[in-house]
């Protein structure tokens, strides 16, 4: 299990948070088998989103590269289980 955190310097509107969640969710359907992951939960704060996903490290790194290429926010990850 991994926690992928997306952080903004400014408050994220509900619309922006929903857009980010939809983007992550859509990636669960677009990846190949070696980079497959399951989105378990999304924790939301005023300036961040934390996606809890299950998958191997290759899947997490692939998701991070896609998010970094398409979102103007700070993105980090950590293994949680």
SETOR-144333 format. One record per residue: residue number from 0; residue in one letter; chain; x, y, z of N, C-alpha, C, O in turn. Coordinates in pm, 1 decimal, padded with zeros to 6 digits. Atoms other than C-alpha are relative to their C-alpha. Last residue first. Layout:
# residues N
<keba NUM,a,A,<X,Y,Z>,<X,Y,Z>,<X,Y,Z>,<X,Y,Z>>
...
This chain:
# residues 81
<keba 80,x,A,<00024.0,00136.2,-00046.8>,<00205.7,-00109.1,00437.1>,<00068.5,-00095.4,-00091.7>,<00061.6,-00216.5,-00071.2>>
<keba 79,x,A,<00067.7,-00000.1,-00129.6>,<00245.7,00269.5,00424.6>,<-00030.1,-00139.2,00052.3>,<-00065.9,-00155.0,00169.0>>
<keba 78,x,A,<00056.3,00132.8,-00021.2>,<00499.9,00316.6,00146.0>,<-00062.0,-00001.8,00139.2>,<00002.4,00037.6,00236.5>>
<keba 77,x,A,<-00067.4,00078.6,-00103.6>,<00550.9,00684.0,00076.0>,<-00070.7,-00134.3,00012.2>,<-00191.1,-00145.3,-00011.1>>
<keba 76,x,A,<00057.2,00130.0,-00034.0>,<00470.8,00919.5,-00209.1>,<00077.5,-00062.9,00114.2>,<00192.3,-00027.3,00140.6>>
<keba 75,x,A,<-00093.8,00087.0,-00071.2>,<00516.9,01279.4,-00317.4>,<-00068.6,-00132.3,00029.8>,<-00189.8,-00146.1,00013.2>>
<keba 74,x,A,<00048.2,00138.2,-00011.2>,<00354.9,01528.0,-00553.8>,<00108.8,-00084.0,00066.0>,<00225.6,-00078.1,00027.8>>
<keba 73,x,A,<-00108.7,00080.1,-00056.6>,<00385.6,01907.8,-00547.2>,<-00055.1,-00140.5,00026.9>,<-00161.4,-00155.8,00087.1>>
<keba 72,x,A,<-00009.1,00007.8,-00145.4>,<00118.7,02058.8,-00771.5>,<00120.9,-00083.2,00041.0>,<00178.3,-00156.2,-00039.8>>
<keba 71,x,A,<-00097.0,-00099.6,-00046.3>,<00095.3,02182.1,-01132.3>,<00019.1,00001.3,00152.5>,<00037.9,00107.7,00211.6>>
<keba 70,x,A,<00055.3,-00082.3,-00107.7>,<-00068.8,01861.4,-01260.6>,<00105.7,00097.5,00052.7>,<00222.2,00060.0,00066.6>>
<keba 69,x,A,<00130.5,-00059.4,00031.0>,<-00012.4,01685.1,-01593.5>,<-00059.1,00091.3,00107.1>,<-00158.3,00159.5,00081.2>>
<keba 68,x,A,<00003.4,-00054.6,00135.8>,<00351.3,01574.3,-01611.6>,<-00128.1,00078.6,-00027.2>,<-00131.3,00163.1,-00116.7>>
<keba 67,x,A,<-00094.1,-00111.7,00007.3>,<00378.9,01531.2,-01235.6>,<-00001.3,00065.9,-00137.2>,<00018.6,00186.9,-00148.1>>
<keba 66,x,A,<00054.1,-00113.2,-00075.8>,<00062.3,01318.9,-01231.7>,<00090.7,00122.2,-00010.1>,<00043.0,00234.0,-00029.6>>
<keba 65,x,A,<00117.0,-00050.5,00071.9>,<00185.1,01090.1,-01510.3>,<-00057.4,00122.6,00070.5>,<-00090.9,00221.8,00005.8>>
<keba 64,x,A,<-00049.3,-00067.2,00120.9>,<00529.6,01050.9,-01352.1>,<-00115.9,00058.9,-00080.8>,<-00103.0,00167.5,-00137.5>>
<keba 63,x,A,<-00065.3,-00126.5,-00034.0>,<00373.2,00980.1,-01014.2>,<00048.2,00073.5,-00123.5>,<00031.3,00195.1,-00133.0>>
<keba 62,x,A,<00104.4,-00096.0,-00035.8>,<00137.8,00716.5,-01156.5>,<00061.5,00135.6,00033.0>,<00009.8,00238.7,-00010.2>>
<keba 61,x,A,<00068.7,-00035.1,00124.1>,<00430.6,00537.7,-01323.5>,<-00109.1,00103.6,00026.6>,<-00120.9,00201.4,-00047.2>>
<keba 60,x,A,<-00089.0,-00089.9,00073.3>,<00632.1,00550.3,-01001.8>,<-00061.8,00043.0,-00132.5>,<-00045.1,00157.4,-00174.7>>
<keba 59,x,A,<-00001.7,-00128.8,-00069.1>,<00338.9,00402.6,-00809.9>,<00086.3,00100.6,-00075.7>,<00046.1,00215.4,-00094.7>>
<keba 58,x,A,<00130.0,-00063.7,00019.9>,<00284.9,00121.6,-01060.2>,<-00003.4,00139.2,00062.4>,<-00056.0,00233.1,00002.7>>
<keba 57,x,A,<00003.5,-00043.6,00139.3>,<00656.3,00036.7,-01063.9>,<-00131.4,00071.5,-00030.5>,<-00132.5,00171.4,-00102.5>>
<keba 56,x,A,<-00068.6,-00128.3,00008.4>,<00650.0,00026.9,-00683.1>,<00000.6,00054.4,-00142.9>,<-00007.4,00175.6,-00162.9>>
<keba 55,x,A,<-00144.2,00008.3,-00019.3>,<00386.1,-00246.2,-00682.7>,<00064.8,00136.5,-00020.9>,<-00001.1,00232.0,-00062.0>>
<keba 54,x,A,<-00068.1,00038.9,00122.4>,<00017.8,-00189.1,-00626.8>,<00149.1,-00007.7,00026.0>,<00195.4,00023.0,00135.8>>
<keba 53,x,A,<-00065.0,00130.0,-00015.0>,<-00236.1,-00077.8,-00370.8>,<00058.6,-00036.6,-00134.9>,<-00009.7,-00032.5,-00237.2>>
<keba 52,x,A,<00007.5,00095.3,00109.9>,<-00335.7,00287.1,-00351.9>,<00073.8,-00128.2,00033.9>,<00163.3,-00130.2,00118.5>>
<keba 51,x,A,<-00050.7,00126.2,-00053.5>,<-00422.7,00537.5,-00081.4>,<-00018.2,-00103.9,-00109.9>,<-00130.5,-00137.0,-00147.9>>
<keba 50,x,A,<00060.8,00119.4,00058.4>,<-00460.8,00877.8,-00246.3>,<00067.0,-00123.0,00059.6>,<00189.6,-00134.3,00058.3>>
<keba 49,x,A,<-00085.0,00116.2,-00020.1>,<-00376.3,01180.4,-00032.7>,<-00075.3,-00122.0,-00050.6>,<-00178.6,-00159.5,00004.9>>
<keba 48,x,A,<00073.1,00125.0,00019.1>,<-00516.7,01514.4,-00143.5>,<00098.7,-00112.8,00025.1>,<00214.5,-00103.6,-00015.6>>
<keba 47,x,A,<-00060.8,00125.1,00044.4>,<-00383.0,01847.6,-00026.3>,<-00103.8,-00108.0,-00026.3>,<-00218.5,-00099.5,00017.5>>
<keba 46,x,A,<-00109.7,-00022.7,00094.2>,<-00445.5,02215.2,00042.7>,<00063.1,-00129.2,-00051.3>,<00168.1,-00124.9,-00115.4>>
<keba 45,x,A,<00017.9,-00125.9,00072.7>,<-00784.9,02216.7,00216.1>,<00105.6,00020.0,-00107.5>,<00076.8,00074.3,-00214.2>>
<keba 44,x,A,<-00017.0,-00114.5,-00088.5>,<-00767.2,01850.6,00308.6>,<-00017.9,00126.7,-00081.9>,<-00047.9,00120.1,-00201.1>>
<keba 43,x,A,<-00003.3,-00136.3,00051.7>,<-00885.8,01537.2,00134.5>,<00017.1,00100.6,00111.8>,<-00044.1,00089.6,00218.1>>
<keba 42,x,A,<00015.3,-00088.8,-00114.5>,<-00817.6,01170.9,00200.5>,<00018.9,00142.2,-00050.5>,<00115.1,00170.8,-00121.8>>
<keba 41,x,A,<-00059.3,-00132.5,00019.7>,<-00871.4,00948.3,-00101.7>,<-00033.6,00084.3,00122.4>,<-00150.5,00103.5,00156.0>>
<keba 40,x,A,<00063.9,-00111.5,-00069.6>,<-00933.7,00576.3,-00064.6>,<00071.3,00129.3,-00036.6>,<00186.0,00127.8,-00081.2>>
<keba 39,x,A,<00080.5,00039.8,-00115.2>,<-00859.9,00235.4,-00211.4>,<-00076.4,00116.1,00062.5>,<-00193.9,00102.6,00096.7>>
<keba 38,x,A,<00022.7,-00118.2,-00082.2>,<-00735.1,00308.9,-00564.0>,<-00094.1,-00039.3,00113.4>,<-00209.7,-00074.1,00089.4>>
<keba 37,x,A,<00137.7,-00013.9,-00047.1>,<-00612.1,-00021.4,-00704.5>,<-00006.7,00124.2,00088.0>,<00072.2,00139.3,00181.3>>
<keba 36,x,A,<00019.1,-00032.0,-00141.0>,<-00293.3,-00039.7,-00910.4>,<-00148.5,00013.9,00030.0>,<-00230.6,00032.6,-00059.8>>
<keba 35,x,A,<00136.9,-00001.3,-00052.0>,<-00175.7,-00189.9,-01238.9>,<-00001.1,00038.7,00147.5>,<00085.9,-00003.6,00223.6>>
<keba 34,x,A,<00010.6,-00126.9,-00071.1>,<00171.3,-00100.8,-01370.9>,<-00138.6,00018.4,00062.0>,<-00178.9,00130.6,00092.6>>
<keba 33,x,A,<-00117.1,-00016.2,-00087.2>,<00270.5,-00451.6,-01483.8>,<-00008.5,00127.4,00084.3>,<00057.8,00137.4,00187.5>>
<keba 32,x,A,<00002.0,00092.6,-00113.1>,<-00084.2,-00512.6,-01618.0>,<00117.6,00020.2,00096.8>,<00097.9,00013.1,00218.1>>
<keba 31,x,A,<-00021.3,00139.7,00038.1>,<-00095.5,-00205.0,-01841.0>,<00016.3,-00085.5,00125.6>,<00031.4,-00032.2,00235.6>>
<keba 30,x,A,<-00135.5,00055.1,-00012.5>,<-00244.5,00122.7,-01722.1>,<00006.2,-00146.1,-00042.4>,<-00093.7,-00218.0,-00040.8>>
<keba 29,x,A,<-00083.1,-00021.3,00118.4>,<-00552.7,00303.6,-01850.4>,<00135.2,-00068.9,00003.3>,<00205.8,-00070.0,-00097.5>>
<keba 28,x,A,<00052.7,00075.0,00113.2>,<-00822.9,00185.5,-01608.3>,<00089.7,00005.8,-00123.2>,<00070.9,-00071.7,-00217.0>>
<keba 27,x,A,<00010.1,00140.5,-00041.6>,<-00653.6,00288.7,-01283.6>,<-00046.4,-00087.1,-00115.9>,<-00018.5,-00206.9,-00118.3>>
<keba 26,x,A,<-00127.9,00068.0,00025.1>,<-00550.9,00610.1,-01462.8>,<-00005.0,-00146.8,00042.9>,<00070.4,-00228.7,-00009.6>>
<keba 25,x,A,<-00004.4,00037.9,00141.7>,<-00916.9,00716.2,-01474.5>,<00129.5,-00072.5,-00033.0>,<00131.6,-00158.8,-00120.7>>
<keba 24,x,A,<00090.0,00112.7,00023.1>,<-00931.7,00706.2,-01093.9>,<00003.8,-00045.7,-00145.5>,<00000.9,-00165.8,-00172.4>>
<keba 23,x,A,<-00064.3,00119.2,-00057.6>,<-00626.2,00930.1,-01064.2>,<-00085.4,-00122.5,-00027.5>,<-00033.3,-00226.6,-00067.4>>
<keba 22,x,A,<-00119.6,00026.7,00080.2>,<-00780.9,01185.9,-01302.6>,<00071.0,-00125.4,00050.3>,<00107.8,-00211.6,-00029.5>>
<keba 21,x,A,<00044.8,00062.2,00124.8>,<-01119.7,01164.2,-01132.4>,<00118.4,-00036.4,-00089.0>,<00117.4,-00140.1,-00155.4>>
<keba 20,x,A,<00046.6,00135.2,-00034.0>,<-00954.9,01232.8,-00796.0>,<-00045.9,-00073.7,-00126.0>,<-00013.6,-00191.0,-00144.3>>
<keba 19,x,A,<-00118.9,00080.2,-00028.7>,<-00765.6,01530.3,-00941.3>,<-00039.2,-00144.1,00030.8>,<00024.1,-00237.6,-00018.2>>
<keba 18,x,A,<-00069.3,00022.5,00126.6>,<-01084.7,01673.0,-01095.5>,<00123.7,-00087.4,00019.3>,<00149.6,-00176.7,-00061.4>>
<keba 17,x,A,<00075.0,00102.5,00073.5>,<-01274.3,01628.8,-00768.9>,<00067.0,-00034.2,-00132.2>,<00070.3,-00150.6,-00172.2>>
<keba 16,x,A,<-00021.6,00127.9,-00069.7>,<-01003.7,01819.8,-00581.4>,<-00071.5,-00112.8,-00072.2>,<-00015.1,-00220.7,-00090.2>>
<keba 15,x,A,<-00136.5,00045.6,00029.0>,<-01007.7,02097.5,-00843.2>,<00027.9,-00134.0,00067.3>,<00089.6,-00222.0,00007.3>>
<keba 14,x,A,<-00008.2,00035.0,00142.0>,<-01388.1,02131.7,-00826.9>,<00138.1,-00054.0,-00035.1>,<00148.8,-00154.6,-00105.1>>
<keba 13,x,A,<00063.0,00131.1,00014.8>,<-01390.1,02124.1,-00447.2>,<00010.5,-00049.0,-00143.9>,<00033.3,-00167.4,-00168.8>>
<keba 12,x,A,<00146.6,-00004.3,00002.8>,<-01146.2,02414.0,-00452.2>,<-00054.4,-00142.0,-00011.9>,<00018.2,-00234.2,-00049.3>>
<keba 11,x,A,<00058.7,00066.7,00116.8>,<-00786.3,02356.7,-00352.2>,<-00152.0,00008.5,00008.5>,<-00211.2,-00025.5,00110.9>>
<keba 10,x,A,<00114.4,00086.0,-00029.1>,<-00646.8,02610.2,-00106.0>,<-00055.5,-00056.8,-00129.9>,<-00074.7,00015.5,-00227.6>>
<keba 9,x,A,<00125.6,-00070.4,-00022.7>,<-00313.5,02750.9,-00220.3>,<-00110.0,-00101.7,00031.3>,<-00094.0,-00221.1,00005.9>>
<keba 8,x,A,<-00032.7,-00113.6,-00087.4>,<00040.0,02613.5,-00196.8>,<-00124.8,00078.8,00036.3>,<-00127.5,00149.1,00137.3>>
<keba 7,x,A,<00004.2,-00130.4,00064.6>,<-00091.2,02284.7,-00334.7>,<00041.4,00107.4,00099.9>,<00021.2,00091.8,00220.4>>
<keba 6,x,A,<00008.0,-00116.7,-00085.7>,<-00008.8,01930.0,-00225.7>,<00005.4,00128.4,-00082.4>,<00083.0,00139.9,-00177.3>>
<keba 5,x,A,<-00000.8,-00111.0,00094.4>,<-00069.6,01595.3,-00395.3>,<-00027.6,00125.3,00082.1>,<-00134.0,00138.3,00142.8>>
<keba 4,x,A,<00049.0,-00127.9,-00049.7>,<00015.5,01302.3,-00169.2>,<00019.7,00108.9,-00105.0>,<00128.7,00125.1,-00159.8>>
<keba 3,x,A,<-00046.1,-00099.1,00096.5>,<00046.5,00943.8,-00291.7>,<-00065.0,00131.8,00039.5>,<-00187.5,00144.0,00039.9>>
<keba 2,x,A,<00071.2,-00126.7,-00012.3>,<00013.7,00700.6,-00001.3>,<00064.2,00096.6,-00098.4>,<00182.9,00127.3,-00087.4>>
<keba 1,x,A,<-00075.1,-00123.5,00015.9>,<00118.4,00346.8,-00086.0>,<-00092.0,00119.5,00023.8>,<-00212.3,00113.2,-00001.6>>
<keba 0,x,A,<00085.5,-00117.2,00000.0>,<00000.0,00000.0,00000.0>,<00090.1,00123.5,00000.0>,<00196.7,00126.2,00061.4>>
